[in-house]
Amino acid sequence: MFVGAQAFRRLEWSPVELASRTARDLSGVINLASGSPDPSVIPVKELAELFEEMVREYGAKGFLYPGAGGVPELVKELRSYVSSDLGIDIGEGDVLVVVSGAQHGIKLLSQLLLEPGDIVVTEDPTFWEAVDPMRFQGARLVGISIDEYGMDTSRLEDLLRRGLKPRLIYVIPTCHNPCGYVMSLDRRKHLLEIAEEYDLLILEDDPYRPIAPNPPPSLKSMDRRGRVIYVGSMSKVLAPGLRIGFVVLSRDAAEELSKLEQHDFSTATPIQLLVARALRKGLVRSLIPRLRMHYKEKMDVLLGSLEEHMPGSYTKAECGFFTIVRLGVDAERHLPKAIASGVIYVPAKDFYIEKKLPDAARISMSTQPKEKIAEGVKRLSSSLKS
């Protein structure tokens, strides 16, 4: 018998999902809300050819249950990719686990690591959809301010000295979402020193590394004490709908993570075999230089347009897809007016942890061509003046 809505836990829709749903129903509106990679650079033809090859090679075996942790072919190729293309040596005691995208990995890690009342330290602002599963597990978030050098690790150290006892530190140190900042090498070193001194785990969310021009070493590659759990993704370099992500963590923790992953077997076998082939045949490696140039050019257009039309209002992103813009008015209330002017963004108030900023908006350049990025910023600026 249906007992009604009161029987269910009330959940919040992601501000990104809400904006995306709205954008799908609009025509003629420039979408500066999407977090999806640019469809124009997805290698559709190459993926179709590789899929046909995979089917010919594996036949029905390519469509069986995958098993927990990832098919061996993909695990092998991802380990090589992480080492050779991302510059991250996987230690002897570490295991790579395949998951259905980075967010799926973070959700599983939240279930594995967190209990009600645990404290998670994160950059402020941070990616709403990554920390929401942590909140769902009953964790309390503590935000540490971020600037162009990344998380303010001195502020974190001060809070720890005063008695803060977090279970986990969650960071997006390279191409931060939503600010676009890159954590400096000095702060990366300091964060690792802090984790060692206070016996803390770091969850490094690093989906943009493949498209980042000359990023600093990952925290995982600098970690010598097993403090860092690394989450990566193939979404930004191949295609987001493939839903292939991976987690690198200690052998014992990896076994527990795989036990959680076995509950859904959500990473489809043929897709895993397809991505393994794309890696083995060099498709991914061939895409990376072009993608880095492609997204850098688009980010330059976004920042240049903001400087022209809305100077001093935005975070000066280095890479990734996003910047935070301060509109000077309530972003949620202004959104209908912006849409009427022909542009949509994501109200970013809920990306903030300690102090909500109602006028913050997340602006993305990822899916739009350069001329529409510039026009979208112009329309947004005009909507604020009218």
N, C-alpha and C positions, 0 to 999 in steps of 0.2 A: 504494500500500500504506500502510495506517495505521501510523504509527511510534510511536504512544503519546504520553502526556501530556508526556514529557520533551522533545518537539519544540516545545512551546509555551512562550512566556514566561508565568511565573506572575504573575497579577494579583490585586489585592485587591478584594473587594466593598466598596462604599461602606457605611459604618455607617447612612446614611439608607436605602439600598435594603434592607439587611438588616432594619431595623426596619419598613419599609413592607411587606415580604413577610410578616413575622410578623403585622402588624396585619390584613392581608387575611384571614388564616385564623382570626381571633378574633371572637367575637360577645359583645356585652355589655361590651366593653372600651373605655374612652374613649381615643381616639387623640390623644395629645399629641405624636406623633412626626412627623406628616405635614408636608411643606413645600409641599403643594399649596394653591392659593388655595381659598377657600370655594366649593363647588359651588352654594350657594344664591344667589350673586350673579352667576353666569354667565348672560348674556342669551340663553338658548337660543331663545326665540321670535323675537327680533329677528334672531339669526344665521340661523335657518332661513329667514326671509323674505328676507333679503339674499342667501342662497345661491340661492334660487329666482330672484331677479332677475338674479343673475350668470349663471346657466345660460341664462336667456332671452336675455340680451344677447350672450353669447359663444358659446353653442352648443359644438360640438366644439373650437373654438379654446381654450376654457377648460380643456381637459384634455390639452393638448400639453405637451411638455417645457418647463420654465420658462426655461432658459438661466441661465448663471452670473451671480450678483450680484443677482438679483431682477427680477421683471417691472417694466417701466417705470411702470405704474400705481401699484404699491405703493411703489416708490422715491420717486416724486413725493409721494405722500400722507404717507409717513413723514418725509420732509424737512420738510414743512410742520408735522407733528405735533411733531417734535423741537424746532422753532423756536418755535411758538406755544404749545404745551401744556407742554413740558418746559423752555422758556426757554433753549435751547442753540442759538446761532447756528452753523450749519455754514459754516466758512470757504471762501473761493473755491478753496483748494487741497485741500479735503477731499471725500471721496466716502462715500456711505452704501451699504453692502453688506448685502443681506438674507441671513440665515442661519436655520437651524432651531432657534431658541431661543438664549438667551444662552450656555448651556453649549457648544453646537455652535460658536458664535463663538469662545469661549475655547479650545476644542480646536484649531480651525484656526489661531488666533493662536499657540498653543504650538508647533504644527508649523512655522509660518512664522518665528518669532522665536528659538526656543531650540535650542541644540545641547547635547550631553552636556558636563557640567561647568559650564555657565552657572549663575549665581546669580540667584535670584528672591527679592526681599524682599517680605514680606507681613505683614499684621497677624497677631498671635498671641493668640487662635486665629483661624482663618479657615475658609472653606467648603471642606470636604474635596473635594467633587466638582469644584470649580473648579481646585484646585491639583494634583489627581491627574494630569490630562493633562500638566502641566508636569513632574511627576516622571517620567512615562512617556517624555518626551523626553530624560531624563537630567539635568534641572536639579536643583540643590541649593537647598532652601528655607532662608531665614534669617528667623526670626520676630522682629517688633518688637512689644513689648507694646502693648495697647490699653486705654484707659480711656474714661470717658464723653465725652471730647473727641476720641476717635478715636486713630489711630496716634500713638505717642509720637515725633514727628518730631525732637525733640532727641536722642533715643537713636539714631535713624537717622543723623542728621548726625554724631554722635560716631563711629559705626562707619565711616562713609565717610572721616572724617578719619584714622582709624587704618589705612585701606588697603583696606576692603571695596570690591569692584568688581562690583556687580550688573549684570546685563543688563537687568533689568526690575523695576519696582515694581508689585505687584498689590494693589489696595485695593478695598474695598466701603465707601465713605465715608458713604453715606446708607442708614440702616436696615441696619446691619451684620448679616451672617449669620455667626455665631450669636448675637452679643451684643445686637443691637438698637440700638447706639449710632449717633450722628450726629457725624461729624467737624466740629469747630468751624471757623468761617471763618478764624481765625488760623492754625490748623494746615493748612488747605487752601492758604493763601498760602505758608506755610513749605515745604510739600511741593513746590510748584511752583518755589520759589526753589532748593531743593535739587536738583531735577531739572535746572534750568538750569545751576547751578554745576558739577554733576558729569556733565553730558551724559547724562542717563538718560531712558528711556521710562517712562511711567506707563500701566498698564492699569486703567481705571476701570470697574468692574462695577457697574451702576446699575439693576437691575431693579425696585427698589421705589419709585423716584422718583414714578411716577404716583399711588401711594397714600399718599405721605408728606405730612403736613400741614406746609405752609410750610417745605420743606427749604432749606438754604443753596444757593447756586449750585453747579452741578456743577464739578468740576475742569476738564472740557472747556470749559465756558463761560468759565472764568477763564484759560485757556491762550492765551497770545499767541505762543508759540514752537514750536507743533507737537509738544509733548512728550506729549500725552495721546491715547491710543486709547480710544474710548468704546464700551462694550457695553451695549445696552438690550434690552428684551423687551416683548412684548405679553401675556405669560403672566399677569401679575398684574392686568391691567386688562380683558382679554377672556376668554381661556381658555387654560390651559396646553397642552391637547392640540392646539391649532392649530400649535404649534411655529414661531412667528414671532419672530425676534430680529433685531437689526441691529447693525452695527459701523460707527462713523464714524472714518475714518483718512485719512491723506494719499493723494493720487491714485496715487502709485507703489506704495505698500504695498497699496492697495485692489485694484490690478490683480493683484498676486501672490496676495492672499487669494482673489480670484475664481477664479484658476487652480486653487487647492486645492479650492474649493467645487464646481468643475465635475466633479470626480471622482465626486460622489455625486448632484448635482441633487436634494438631499434635501428641499428646501422646495417642497411640492407647488403646482403652478400654480393649481388652483381655490381652495386655501386662501389663497394670496397675493392673488388677485383678490377673495376674500371680505373679507379684512382691509382691502384698499384701499377697498372700498365702505363698510365700517364706519367708516373714518376720514373718508371724503369726505362721508358723510351725517350726521356728527356724533354717531354712537352712542358712540364712545370718549369724546368730550368730555363728553357727558351723564352718563357713568358715573363719571367721576373724583371729583366732589364727594361722591357717595354712598359710594363705596368708601373714601375717606379717613375719613369719619365711621364707617362700618361697622367698619373694622379698628381705628380708635382706641378705639372702645367695647369691642371684644373684648380689646385689649391692656390697657385699664384694668381689666377684669375679671380677667385673668390676673395682673397685678401686684398688684392688691388682694387676690386669693386667696392669693398667695404671701406677701404681707406678714402676712396673718392666720395662716396655718398654718406658714410656713417663713421667718420674718423674718430678714433679713440674709444670706440664702443665694443671692441671685440678682442678675444684672445688671439695672439699671434701664433697660430698653429704652425708646427714644423712639418707635420705629415699626418697621415690618416685621412679621414673624410670630413672632420667636423671642426667647428669653432663655436664658442659661446658668444652671443651678442647681447648686450644690455640695451633693451629697447627704450628704456625710460618711461614705459607705461606697462601695465599689467599684461603679460604676454598671452595669457589665456583669454582675457577679455578682448584683447586686440585682434586675436586670430581671425574671427569672422570678417573684420574689416580688411585684414591682409588678404584673405581669400577673395573677397570682393574686388581687391586690387590686382588679383591674379598671381598670388604667391602663397605658399604654405610652408610652415616651419614647425618645429616641435617645442611647445612651451617646456622650459627646463627647470621650473621651480623644484620639482620633485627629484631632480638629480643631486640636489644639495642635501647635506646631512644635518649640519648643526644650525644653520640659519638659512631659511628659504629665501630665495631672491625672486619675487614675483615677476620682475621685468626681464628675467633671463630667457633666452631662446637658443635652442641648438639649431645651427644652420649647417646643412650638408651640401657638398658639391658632387657627390659620388655618382648619381645617375644622370645628371643633366649635361648636355654639351656646353662648351665654353660660352657660347653666345647667350644661352639661356641662363647660365649662372649669373652673368653680368646683368642681364635684364631682370632676373629675379631680385637681386639686391636693389636695383633701381626702383622696382615696384614696391619693395618693402619700405624703402626710405620714403617714397612718395606717400605710402599709406600712413606713415607716422606724422606726416606734415599736413595731411588733409583734414 
